[in-house]
Structure formats: C-alpha cells, structure tokens
Amino acid sequence: MLRYIALFLALAFPAHAEKIVADLSQNNVGISATFDGSNILIFGAVSRDAPIPDDGKTEIVLTVSGPDLPITVRRKDKKLGLIWVNSQKVLIDEAPSFYSISTTAPLTEILSDAEDLTYRVSIPRAIESIGAKIASEHNAEINTEEFTEALIRIRTNNNLYNIQEGAVKLLSSTLFSASIDLPSNLTAGEYTARILLTRNQQVIDQFETTIDIHKVGIERWLYTLAHENALYYGLMSLFIAIASGWLASAVFSYFKS
C-alpha cells in the first residue's frame, strides 16, 4: 500500500529537473553618514537531475527589489505662463524604493509577457497601481500610465531603477554570477533578491533570499529617535535651529563690530 502511495505522490508532484542554488557576497549592508553606495556579488549554479535539455537555451533573470511603499506622484503645470503649480496627483499603491534587473539576454527574448505578468519582473509590472487606475475611472482627465512612467523616469535618473541586459554571466549553462551596484540614496529596510531560471521564455525555477539594509551609527540613532520619539526629535531639531541662528547672529555681530 505504501508503495502505491509513494508512486502516486511521485507522479503527482514530480521533482524539479533543474533547481537554482545561489548565494550573496553579503546579506547585510550598513548605511552610515559617509555611505556612498555598495556592491553585492550574486553567484550560483543550476543543479540538474538529468542532462541539460536541448529544447531551449538556459537563461537567468535576476532582480533586487527594495521595500514596497505607497507614493504620491504630482504633475506640475505652468499657470499664466510664469508659475509652476501642482495640478493633478495620483497615489500609487506600491512601488519598490529600489529595483534592479540583470539578465543574460534581452528581457523580452527570455521571458514571455504572460510570465512577466505572473512574476511581476519588468519595472512597470513591479509597480502596483490598481488603486490609481480605479480612481482614474472617475476622472477621465487622469492617465495613470503617465504618472507611472514619470515615477520610473525620476527613479531611473536617481539610479534607483535600472535594467542591465547581458550583465549576468552564465558559464556552460550551469554557473552564473552578477554584480549589483547599490546607490548611496537607498531606503533602509528588507530587500529581496530573486533569481528566475527560464527556458523558451517560461520560468523553470525560482530562488529568493533577503538583504538587510539598515542604518548604523548616528544615522541609526537619528532614524530611531524620529520614528520612536517624534516629540524629542522635534524639540531637538528646534533647539539646534535656534542655537544655529543665535550662533550665526553672534558671529555676524562680532565681525560687524
């Protein structure tokens, strides 16, 4: 009886013929007052229970995503030909604070649109804007795609969003590695590194791990104070502002006399 059960389970849940095994050069990154960016090496291999299939080429898609946070995107229009003012705004439900894509080949060639929709790999698909789209149905003047494109453009210019096609090095369809540059303007939080193994534009296996990016030193002390003791942080900021103003005034009066 047990033999038949084992056979049934083996047929119903076949083992993965190919599986990703990977690791990172570091899983913790500290952000200090002098932090000017970092670099993480992601490396691994494709473990196989059988010879490499000859029905398609092995490809790798690697993403690193920062914390998903809501964000309001505003549009500015020029009034009277002189003054720029906020005219429209759209609340995007979730957008990764940082998002990097690295691949072995052009993304559209190694991942189908259906798989991209399922796994939310490309930058536009990684941004959740369902609430914005629902709101736009009540206001025909709002085109949410324009606001999403503006967000992508701004964060790309700030080195927070990027795609590097061909940056993943794959050796003999087995060993792979990629180097991910982290900019200095990172948001602290838990980041997710995800690796997709694809063939014929279909995802064969997926691997995920986390990267803890946190503030250290005085940066961490100020961050903790601002979030856990907002009153004390506000009073300290007020005191520093008053003291700075008084000191500047005293220095100015001294040199003036």
Backbone as a ProteinNet text record, in pm:
[ID]
protein_1_A
[PRIMARY]
MLRYIALFLALAFPAHAEKIVADLSQNNVGISATFDGSNILIFGAVSRDAPIPDDGKTEIVLTVSGPDLPITVRRKDKKLGLIWVNSQKVLIDEAPSFYSISTTAPLTEILSDAEDLTYRVSIPRAIESIGAKIASEHNAEINTEEFTEALIRIRTNNNLYNIQEGAVKLLSSTLFSASIDLPSNLTAGEYTARILLTRNQQVIDQFETTIDIHKVGIERWLYTLAHENALYYGLMSLFIAIASGWLASAVFSYFKS
[TERTIARY]
83.1	0	86.7	188.9	277.1	350	379.1	448.7	362.1	230.9	140.2	121.9	119.6	108.1	230.3	350.1	473.1	476.7	430.8	428.5	331.3	216.7	117.3	172.6	238.6	296.1	405.5	485.4	593.2	537.9	425.5	364.4	291.1	230.4	153.3	243	356.3	447.6	588.5	617	748.4	856.1	975.4	1087.4	1132.5	1185.7	1237.7	1358.9	1354.5	1469.6	1584.6	1550.8	1651.4	1617.5	1719.3	1697.2	1811.9	1779	1879.1	1937.2	2068.1	2139.5	2224.9	2202.9	2271.7	2304.8	2391	2429.5	2474.8	2490.7	2532.2	2665.5	2741.1	2867.1	2842.8	2725	2687.9	2536.4	2482.8	2338.3	2301.3	2403.3	2379.3	2459.8	2392.9	2458.1	2423.1	2525	2502.8	2513	2415.4	2413.4	2458.6	2573.3	2626.7	2622.4	2670.4	2670.9	2761.9	2861	2955.2	2929	2812.9	2781.7	2771.6	2850	2848.8	2813.2	2739.5	2698.3	2771.5	2725.8	2786.7	2770.2	2830.3	2824.2	2805.1	2712.8	2685.4	2706.4	2782.7	2804.1	2705.9	2628.4	2534.8	2586.8	2601.5	2658.5	2584.3	2591.9	2523.4	2539.8	2457.6	2464.1	2324.8	2309.2	2184.9	2208.8	2141	2154	2054.8	2101.5	2016.1	2014.1	1896.1	1880.9	1895.9	1909.7	1919.2	2005.9	2046.6	2125.6	2052.8	2129.3	2071.1	1975.1	1849.3	1754	1802.6	1773.3	1815.2	1700.7	1589.5	1474.6	1473.7	1582	1587.8	1709.9	1749.4	1868.4	1835.8	1925	1910.1	1937.1	1847.7	1863.8	1837.6	1893.6	1879.8	1827.5	1729.3	1679.1	1696.7	1763	1793.4	1736.9	1659.1	1604.8	1640.5	1665.6	1684.2	1584.6	1497.6	1388.9	1392.6	1376.8	1370.5	1229.7	1208.5	1076.4	970.2	852.6	740.3	669.1	656.4	593.8	496	386.9	297.6	365.3	331.5	390.6	290.4	288.3	202.3	284.5	241.6	310.2	225.8	287.5	216.4	262.1	169.6	201.4	197.5	296.2	301.6	271.6	185.7	152.5	186.1	220.4	254.1	126.3	102.5	-13.5	29.7	-50.4	-24.3	110.9	163.6	291	411.2	392	502.7	523.5	414.4	424.8	390.2	477	451.2	375.7	260.1	179.2	136.3	107.6	58.2	-85	-109.7	-243.1	-314.9	-242.9	-302.2	-209	-266.6	-183.9	-245.9	-161.2	-205.5	-132.7	-206.7	-147.9	-124	3.1	39.7	48.2	-24.3	-38.8	95.7	176.6	306.5	406.8	524.1	634	762.3	847.1	972.6	1061.2	1118.8	1206	1333	1369.8	1485.2	1450.5	1487.2	1457.6	1562.1	1629.2	1734.2	1707.3	1720.9	1703.8	1834.5	1882.7	2000.6	1964.5	2006.8	1969.9	2088.9	2071.3	2172.2	2150.1	2030.8	1994.6	1879.5	1840.6	1727.2	1605	1545.4	1437.7	1321.3	1281.6	1166.2	1192.6	1321.3	1355.6	1359.1	1372.2	1387	1271.8	1175.5	1060.4	936.7	835.3	712.3	634.5	543.9	462.6	373.7	325.7	240.5	319.4	444	527.1	567.9	589.9	621.8	505.1	384.1	264.8	251	280.8	268.1	371.6	496.1	606	641.2	578	599.8	749.4	810.2	954.1	992.3	935.9	973.1	935.5	1000.3	980	833.9	765.6	624.3	537.7	568.4	487.5	518.3	635.4	671.7	600.5	542.1	472.6	324.1	266.7	125.1	45.7	-39.8	-116.4	-263.5	-316.2	-457.3	-548	-515.1	-597	-599.3	-485	-478	-565	-565.3	-646.3	-794.9	-833.2	-974	-1015.7	-927.6	-958.4	-969.3	-888.1	-888.5	-1017.7	-1089	-1215.2	-1320.1	-1303.4	-1396.6	-1349.3	-1232.9	-1179	-1110.1	-1181	-1130.4	-1004.4	-976.5	-860.3	-729.4	-737.3	-616.4	-575.2	-453.1	-394.5	-287.7	-321.3	-230.2	-99	-101.3	21.6	126.2	82.6	175.7	243.9	169.1	225.8	322.6	287.4	377.7	506.5	494.4	612.7	699.2	634.6	709.8	787.3	723.9	791.4	912.5	893.7	1004.3	1117.4	1082.6	1184.1	1263.4	1193.4	1259.9	1353.5	1305	1387.7	1499.8	1479.5	1589	1699.6	1661.4	1760	1834.3	1770.3	1833.8	1905.5	1922.4	1992.3	1919.6	1789.1	1712.6	1643.7	1618.6	1563.5	1661	1688.4	1775.4	1756.6	1788.5	1787.7	1917.8	1986.2	2115.7	2106.1	2072.8	2058.8	2196.6	2222.1	2351.7	2451.7	2409.7	2501.6	2523.5	2434.4	2452.2	2539.7	2648.9	2740.5	2704.4	2677.2	2637.7	2740.7	2800.9	2906.7	2855.7	2861	2822.4	2680.5	2594.5	2453.5	2437.4	2541.8	2536.7	2574.1	2692	2738.5	2703.5	2661.1	2626.9	2670.8	2688.2	2724.4	2683.6	2662	2627.2	2664.9	2699.7	2736.2	2629	2574.8	2468.2	2522.1	2512.5	2555	2438.2	2461.5	2361.3	2400.9	2313.8	2348.3	2348.6	2393.4	2403.8	2268.9	2168.9	2039.7	1937.7	1981.5	1893.1	1800	1683.2	1590.9	1620.6	1631.6	1659.5	1540.6	1570.7	1464.1	1510.8	1416.3	1447.8	1433.8	1541.3	1542.6	1532.5	1476.2	1459.3	1539.4	1626.9	1699.5	1630.1	1592.4	1517.8	1586.3	1599.8	1662.3	1562.2	1538.2	1448.7	1529	1507.4	1566.4	1460.3	1492.3	1392.9	1445.3	1349.6	1380	1257.6	1280.6	1170.4	1072.2	1128.3	1051.3	960.3	979.2	899.8	988.2	932.9	1007.2	1012.7	1134.9	1155.9	1171	1242.3	1263	1286.4	1265.4	1280.9	1352.2	1441.1	1515.6	1505.1	1481.1	1470.3	1552.2	1610.3	1678	1664.9	1696.5	1677.9	1812.4	1810.3	1926	1879.1	1943.3	1906.3	1990.4	1925	1993	1943.7	2034.5	1994.8	2092	2042.8	2124.6	2212.9	2333.3	2425.8	2480.8	2536.5	2597.2	2494.9	2531.4	2443.1	2321	2336	2222.2	2112.9	2151.8	2054.5	1992.9	2074.5	2022.4	1917.2	1947.4	1852.2	1726.3	1742.4	1627.6	1536.7	1595.5	1517.6	1448.3	1520.2	1462.2	1343.8	1356.4	1249.8	1124.5	1141.7	1027.6	969.1	1050.8	1001	979.9	1046.3	1030.3	1022	912.4	896.4	899.2	843.9	840.4	982.5	1064.5	1201.9	1282.6	1256.5	1327	1290.3	1160.5	1116.5	1176.2	1178.4	1235.2	1385	1455.2	1597.9	1624.7	1542.8	1559	1534	1433.1	1403.3	1518.2	1572.9	1684.3	1806.4	1835.8	1950.5	1930.5	1806.9	1778.4	1797.1	1746.8	1760.2	1906.8	1979.2	2120.4	2202.4	2171	2242.7	2216.2	2089	2054.5	2123.9	2126	2191.5	2341.3	2403.7	2547	2581.7	2501.3	2526.7	2512.2	2411.7	2390.3	2506.2	2556.7	2667.5	2794.3	2820.5	2939.7	2929.4	2811.5	2791	2811.5	2756.1	2768.9	2915.2	2988.9	3129	3210.9	3194.2	3273.5	3226.1	3097.4	3045.8	3100.6	3122.5	3175.3	3327.7
-120.6	0	125.9	125.5	241.9	263.8	154.4	166.1	240.9	211	276.4	424.5	453.3	593.1	672.2	612.7	680.1	701.8	602.5	616.1	724.8	730.3	833.9	973.3	990.2	1119.7	1158.4	1063.1	1092.6	1138.9	1078.6	1118.1	1251.3	1274.5	1397.8	1516.9	1493.2	1602.3	1564.7	1571.4	1533.5	1626.2	1571.9	1652.3	1748.9	1862.4	1959.9	1900.8	1902.8	1855.7	1954.6	2082	2187.1	2276	2309	2388.4	2487.1	2608.5	2712.2	2700.8	2704.1	2710.5	2836.9	2930.4	3059.7	3116.1	3217.9	3286.1	3427.7	3510.8	3650.1	3673.3	3770.9	3804.5	3867.4	3930.2	3985.6	3998.4	3972.6	3983.1	4101.1	4175.9	4292.3	4410.1	4524.6	4647.3	4757.5	4822	4930.2	5066.3	5153.1	5288.8	5385	5445	5542	5681.3	5778.8	5916.2	5931.9	5845.3	5853.8	5746.4	5681.3	5574.4	5630.6	5574.8	5621.8	5509.9	5410.8	5300.9	5172.5	5063.7	4933.8	4845.4	4729.3	4635.2	4494.4	4421.1	4284.6	4190	4085.4	3981	3867.5	3834	3722.3	3610.8	3492.1	3382.3	3253.2	3157.8	3032.5	2934.7	2830.2	2725.3	2667.7	2601	2530.8	2382.4	2329.4	2187.7	2108	1999.3	1920.1	1773.4	1711.5	1568.2	1488.6	1560.6	1495.7	1582.1	1531.8	1613.4	1741.5	1842.7	1970	1947.6	1993.1	1976	2049.7	1991.8	2053.8	2124.2	2148.3	2213.5	2363.7	2420.1	2564.1	2602.7	2728.7	2776.1	2818.2	2786	2828	2976.6	3048.7	3192.2	3225.2	3337.4	3381.2	3524.3	3547.1	3682.3	3705.2	3812.8	3842.9	3980.2	3988	4116.2	4140.1	4265	4307.5	4419.5	4400	4494.4	4547.6	4680.2	4743.4	4737.8	4789.7	4786.1	4851.9	4787.6	4843.9	4946.5	5067.5	5175.5	5252.5	5304.7	5390.6	5524.3	5584.9	5713.8	5796.7	5925.7	6017.6	6089.3	6077.7	6143	6261.9	6378.6	6501.8	6555.7	6614.8	6680.6	6831.3	6899.1	7044.6	7105.6	7205.2	7279.2	7426.1	7491.6	7633.4	7715.8	7802.1	7890.3	8031.8	8093.8	8230.3	8241.5	8128.8	8129.9	8159.3	8164.1	8202.4	8106.3	8065.8	7993.5	7846.2	7758.6	7615	7576.5	7513.2	7471.4	7326.3	7258.6	7121	7121	7042.9	7040.9	6907.4	6796.1	6664.1	6577.9	6480.4	6386.3	6247.5	6146.8	6007.6	5933	5858.9	5775.5	5636.3	5599.3	5465.3	5375.8	5264.1	5178.7	5130.7	5071.8	5019.1	5033.9	5082	5090.6	5059.3	4972.5	4941.3	5065.1	5088.4	5205	5190.6	5065.6	5036.2	4913.2	4912.7	4795.5	4782.2	4667.5	4641	4507.3	4505.7	4383.3	4355.3	4233.4	4188.8	4058.9	4044.7	3927.5	3875.7	3757	3701.4	3745.7	3797.4	3838.9	3939.2	4004.1	4097.3	4033.8	4106.5	4052.5	3999.6	4073.2	4032.3	3903.6	3867.6	3746.7	3622.1	3641.3	3525.5	3511.2	3603.3	3595.6	3640.7	3554.2	3588.7	3694.7	3760.4	3863.6	3803.5	3681.7	3615.6	3584.5	3537.3	3508.9	3638.3	3742.7	3872.7	3921.4	3901.3	3940.1	3858.1	3728.8	3639.8	3670.5	3689.7	3707.2	3853.9	3945.7	4090.5	4123.3	4098.2	4114.1	4250.7	4292.6	4421.2	4535.3	4648	4760.6	4805.7	4827.6	4868.3	4765.8	4636.3	4533.4	4523.4	4569.1	4564.2	4672.8	4769.5	4880.6	4849.2	4854.3	4824.4	4954	4971.2	5096.2	5069.9	4961.1	4927.3	5036.6	5085.6	5191.8	5316.5	5350.6	5468.2	5448.7	5327.7	5301	5309.7	5260.9	5269.3	5414.8	5495.3	5637.4	5708.6	5667.8	5735.5	5710.8	5602.1	5573.7	5680.4	5748.3	5854	5990.9	5994.4	6120.9	6093.2	6121.7	6089.9	6167.7	6276.8	6358.6	6294.7	6198.8	6138.7	6015.8	6015.2	5899.3	5842.6	5735.6	5683.1	5633.2	5588.5	5539.2	5650	5772.3	5885.1	5908.5	5894	5914.3	5800.9	5677.7	5564.5	5582.3	5624.7	5649	5760.2	5862.3	5972.1	5922.8	5836.8	5780.3	5697.4	5615.2	5532.8	5620.5	5725.4	5815.5	5885.9	5933	6004.1	5910.9	5791.9	5699.1	5638.9	5628.6	5585.4	5689.7	5816.9	5925.7	5933.1	5885.1	5884.3	5752.7	5668.2	5539.3	5441.1	5460.1	5370.2	5260.3	5284.3	5182.4	5162.6	5038.3	5012.6	4871.2	4851.7	4719.4	4701.7	4591.8	4563.3	4429.3	4437.2	4317.5	4267.2	4139.9	4081.8	4090.9	4143.2	4161.5	4033.3	3933.9	3806.3	3716.5	3669.8	3582.8	3436.8	3362.3	3222.8	3135.1	3043.1	2957	2814.2	2766.1	2627.2	2594.7	2695.2	2677.8	2625.3	2646	2592.5	2696.7	2754.1	2852.2	2993.2	3077.9	3215.5	3310.6	3435.6	3539.3	3675.8	3768.5	3905.6	3997.9	4120.4	4221.5	4330.7	4358.4	4457.6	4578.4	4695.7	4820.1	4882	4911.8	4977.8	5123.5	5218.6	5360.2	5409	5532.1	5588.5	5631.7	5654.6	5706.5	5594.8	5488.4	5375.3	5402	5338.6	5337.8	5216	5236.3	5123.9	5028.3	4900.3	4800.9	4666.4	4576.6	4442.3	4438.4	4401.2	4390.7	4244	4219.4	4082.4	4062.8	3963	3922.6	3798.3	3804.8	3694.7	3651.8	3521.6	3467.3	3375.3	3400	3316.2	3241.4	3112.5	3030.2	3012.1	3048.8	3040	2957.6	2902.5	2834.6	2849.5	2883.8	2908.3	3010.9	3112.2	3224.1	3181.4	3060.6	3012.5	2995	3027.1	3013.8	2867.5	2816.5	2677	2664.7	2759.5	2756.1	2898.1	2917.2	3049.1	3034.7	3130.7	3132.4	3272.1	3281.6	3411.2	3412.6	3527.5	3549.1	3697	3732	3870	3937.4	4069.7	4152.4	4257.3	4262.2	4358.7	4484.8	4593.1	4722.3	4813.1	4852.8	4925.3	5040.2	5135	5249.6	5212.7	5269.4	5244.7	5377.4	5376.2	5496.5	5603	5728.8	5841.4	5842.4	5790.4	5781.9	5693.9	5581.1	5491.5	5556	5625.8	5689.9	5795.4	5878.8	5981.9	5919.6	5814.2	5747.6	5687.7	5621.3	5560.6	5666.9	5775.1	5883.7	5946.4	5969.4	6033	5946.1	5813.6	5724.9	5676.9	5671.4	5618.7	5727.1	5840.3	5952.1	6082.6	6095.5	6210.3	6343.9	6346	6470	6515.2	6424.1	6458.6	6499	6428.9	6461.2	6602	6637.2	6771	6878.5	6854	6951.3	6968.4	6856.9	6865.3	6943.9	6919.7	6992.3	7141.3	7174.2	7315.1	7380.2	7309.2	7363.1	7387.5	7291.7	7306.6	7425.6	7442	7554.1	7687.4	7695.9	7820.4	7847.5	7743.2	7759.9	7799.8	7741.2	7776.5	7920.6	7963.2	8101.6	8200	8166.4	8254.6	8262.4	8147	8145.2	8224.6	8207.7	8282.6	8432.2	8469.2	8611.4	8666.9	8587.2	8632	8649.4	8556.9	8567.5	8688.8	8711.9	8826.4	8957.3	8966.3	9087.8	9112.7	9002.5	9015.9	9075.6	9024.7	9074.5	9213.5	9242.8	9373.5	9482.5	9446.3	9545.3	9559.5
0	0	0	85.6	92.3	-39.5	-110.2	-237.8	-338.6	-338.5	-433	-397.9	-269	-226.3	-269.9	-249.9	-290.2	-440.3	-517.5	-662.8	-704.7	-639.2	-670.8	-643.8	-529.7	-495.3	-592.2	-635.9	-730	-864	-905.9	-1033.4	-1019.9	-906	-886.8	-862.3	-794.9	-761.5	-806.4	-937	-986.1	-935.2	-914.7	-866.1	-974.8	-934.1	-1028.7	-1100	-1233.1	-1309.7	-1298.2	-1277.6	-1264.8	-1145.8	-1069.2	-948.8	-930.5	-887.7	-866.1	-725.9	-717.6	-589.7	-595.2	-502.2	-512	-374.9	-375.6	-251.6	-286.4	-182.2	-198.6	-129	-177.3	-112	24.6	43.1	173.1	181.4	299.9	322.4	409.9	455.3	540.1	488.2	475.1	430.6	530.2	584.9	680.8	613.9	640.5	585.4	693.8	674.9	770.4	708.4	782.9	733.2	611.9	597.9	485.7	380.1	386	291.4	149.9	57.3	-80.7	-178.4	-130.8	-216	-180.1	-238.7	-211.7	-334	-327.7	-438.6	-382.8	-441.4	-397.6	-514.4	-490.1	-590.3	-563.9	-666.4	-657.8	-748.8	-692.9	-770.4	-737.8	-829.2	-804.1	-918.4	-914	-1014.8	-1036	-1149.3	-1180.1	-1156.4	-1054	-1020.9	-1104.6	-1163.8	-1253.5	-1211.9	-1225.9	-1201.6	-1329.8	-1441.3	-1571.6	-1661.5	-1778.3	-1871.2	-1910.9	-1954.2	-1995.1	-2110.8	-2097.9	-2207.9	-2333.2	-2447.7	-2573.5	-2645.2	-2570.2	-2632.5	-2612.8	-2562.5	-2543.2	-2462.6	-2471.1	-2402.4	-2260	-2168.8	-2029	-2016.3	-1947.9	-1926.6	-1779.8	-1735.3	-1595.6	-1592.2	-1505.7	-1476.7	-1327.1	-1290.9	-1150.5	-1116.2	-1009.8	-965.2	-818.3	-785.5	-646.5	-622.2	-524.7	-500.6	-358.2	-345.2	-213.9	-156.8	-37.3	25.2	-62.8	-72.1	-146.8	-59.5	-111.9	-35.8	-124.6	-67.3	-146.6	-173.8	-286.2	-321	-400.7	-372.9	-447	-552.9	-678	-789.6	-832.5	-836.8	-871	-1005.9	-1076.5	-1203.7	-1183.1	-1236.1	-1228.3	-1364.4	-1366.2	-1487.9	-1467.8	-1576.9	-1570.2	-1584.9	-1487	-1488	-1524.6	-1608.6	-1654.8	-1723.5	-1765.4	-1835.9	-1748.9	-1614.9	-1525.8	-1409.4	-1345	-1218.3	-1237.7	-1185	-1186.6	-1059.4	-1073.8	-959.3	-978.3	-865.2	-872.3	-925	-1029.9	-1090.1	-1068.1	-1076.6	-1057.2	-973.8	-908.7	-833.2	-838.7	-830.6	-832.9	-722.1	-642.3	-537.6	-593.2	-602.6	-647.3	-524.4	-527.8	-409.3	-354.9	-442.3	-400.5	-513.7	-478.1	-574	-499.9	-553.8	-485.5	-477	-359.5	-341.9	-425.6	-454.9	-542	-622.4	-751	-833	-942.3	-942.3	-1039.5	-1107.7	-1240.4	-1318.7	-1391.9	-1380.7	-1455.9	-1526.5	-1649.9	-1728.3	-1808.9	-1864.7	-1954.1	-2098.1	-2128.6	-2263.9	-2253.3	-2362.9	-2357.3	-2291.3	-2198.4	-2115.7	-2199	-2302.5	-2383.2	-2461.4	-2477.2	-2551	-2462.1	-2331	-2241.4	-2142.9	-2148	-2058	-2134.1	-2139.2	-2210.3	-2134.1	-2203.6	-2139.7	-2031.3	-2055.4	-1955.3	-1828.2	-1843.9	-1727.4	-1656.4	-1733.7	-1674.8	-1589.7	-1638.2	-1563.3	-1436.3	-1444.5	-1328.9	-1221	-1262.5	-1166.6	-1141.9	-1213.7	-1196.7	-1199.5	-1314.5	-1328.2	-1382.5	-1494.7	-1554.3	-1460.8	-1479.1	-1386.7	-1380.8	-1494.7	-1484.3	-1411.4	-1429.5	-1364.3	-1215.3	-1173.9	-1031.9	-951.5	-1022	-956.3	-950.1	-830.9	-809.5	-810.6	-911.3	-922	-947.3	-888.1	-908.4	-853.3	-733.1	-673.4	-758.4	-818.6	-905.7	-1029.1	-1083.7	-1202.7	-1170.8	-1052.1	-1012.6	-996.9	-934.7	-915.8	-1050	-1146.8	-1276.8	-1353.2	-1318.4	-1386.3	-1354.6	-1242.7	-1204	-1251.5	-1313.6	-1363.7	-1497.3	-1605.6	-1739.6	-1774	-1700.4	-1731.5	-1684.2	-1592.2	-1535.5	-1616.7	-1661.8	-1729.1	-1635.4	-1564.5	-1462.1	-1521.7	-1646.7	-1708.8	-1718.5	-1741.7	-1749.8	-1615.2	-1507.1	-1373.3	-1338.2	-1377	-1353.8	-1432.3	-1557.6	-1640.9	-1581.9	-1526	-1464.1	-1342.3	-1262	-1144.7	-1187.2	-1290	-1339.4	-1391	-1463.3	-1519.1	-1409	-1306.4	-1196.7	-1120.7	-1088.4	-1010.3	-1094.6	-1224.2	-1311.5	-1312.7	-1320.8	-1319.2	-1186.6	-1079.1	-946.5	-915.9	-1018.8	-1006.7	-915.3	-896.7	-811.8	-892	-1019.8	-1108.5	-1223.7	-1258	-1372.2	-1423.5	-1549.6	-1610.4	-1686.9	-1659.6	-1721.7	-1794.3	-1921.2	-2002.4	-2045.1	-2020.1	-2051.6	-1937.9	-1821.3	-1708.7	-1629.7	-1645.2	-1577.1	-1664.3	-1606.8	-1679.5	-1651.6	-1758.3	-1746.4	-1816.8	-1740.5	-1793.3	-1809.6	-1932.5	-1963.8	-1919.3	-1922.2	-1883.6	-1741.3	-1657.6	-1520.5	-1416.4	-1426.7	-1328.8	-1375.4	-1280.4	-1316.3	-1205.2	-1243.2	-1145.4	-1200.4	-1109.3	-1146.8	-1033.1	-1067.6	-968.2	-967.7	-849.8	-835.4	-761.1	-823.1	-759.1	-683.4	-557	-473.6	-456.8	-492.8	-482.2	-338.1	-319.4	-183.7	-127.4	-214	-168.3	-146.7	-80.3	-54.4	62.7	58.5	171.2	257.8	387.2	476.8	479.2	493.4	500	449	431.4	382.4	230.6	163.6	17.9	-21.1	-139	-187.7	-315.7	-313.1	-434.2	-488.4	-615.2	-675.1	-805.2	-823.5	-943.7	-1011.9	-1140.8	-1219.3	-1324.6	-1332.6	-1437.8	-1545.7	-1670.3	-1777	-1894.5	-1968.7	-2094.6	-2184.3	-2308.9	-2402.5	-2346.2	-2277.7	-2220.6	-2105	-2052.7	-1940.3	-1817.7	-1700.4	-1575.4	-1533.9	-1514.2	-1474.2	-1323.4	-1262.4	-1118	-1067.7	-938.3	-876.1	-743	-715.4	-589.2	-530.1	-399.2	-332	-204	-175	-48	-12.7	109.6	154	183.6	174.2	207.5	308	421.6	526	508.4	471.5	456.2	568.2	656.9	776.4	804.3	879	917.7	1036.9	1041.7	1152.2	1202	1323.6	1379.4	1411.1	1392.1	1424.4	1334.3	1211.7	1120.7	1181.9	1239.4	1300.7	1424.6	1502.8	1624.2	1588.6	1489.1	1446.8	1387.8	1307.8	1245.6	1353.3	1451.3	1558.8	1642.1	1672.2	1751.4	1680	1548.1	1471.6	1464.3	1458.8	1443.4	1575.2	1679.2	1805.9	1911.5	1897.3	1992.1	1913.9	1839.7	1749.6	1825.5	1948.1	2026	2059.8	2111	2146.4	2022	1910.3	1785.4	1739.3	1750.8	1711.4	1800.4	1932.6	2025	2000.7	1973.3	1945.9	1818.3	1716.2	1589.8	1609.2	1691.5	1719.9	1795.5	1893.2	1970.3	1881.5	1793.3	1703.5	1609.8	1560.1	1470.6	1542.1	1667.1	1744.2	1775.9	1818	1851.6	1728.7	1614.1	1491.4	1452.4	1465.2	1433.5	1526.3	1657.4	1754	1727.7	1697.5	1671.8	1547.1	1442	1318.9	1342.5	1421.7	1452.6	1534.1	1632.4	1716.3	1633.6	1542.4	1457.2	1366.5	1309.5	1221.1	1297	1421.7	1502.1	1540.4	1567.5	1606.2	1492.3	1373.1	1259.7	1216.6	1238.8	1200.7	1290	1418.8	1512.9	1494.7
[MASK]
+++++++++++++++++++++++++++++++++++++++++++++++++++++++++++++++++++++++++++++++++++++++++++++++++++++++++++++++++++++++++++++++++++++++++++++++++++++++++++++++++++++++++++++++++++++++++++++++++++++++++++++++++++++++++++++++++++++++++++++++++++++++++++++++++

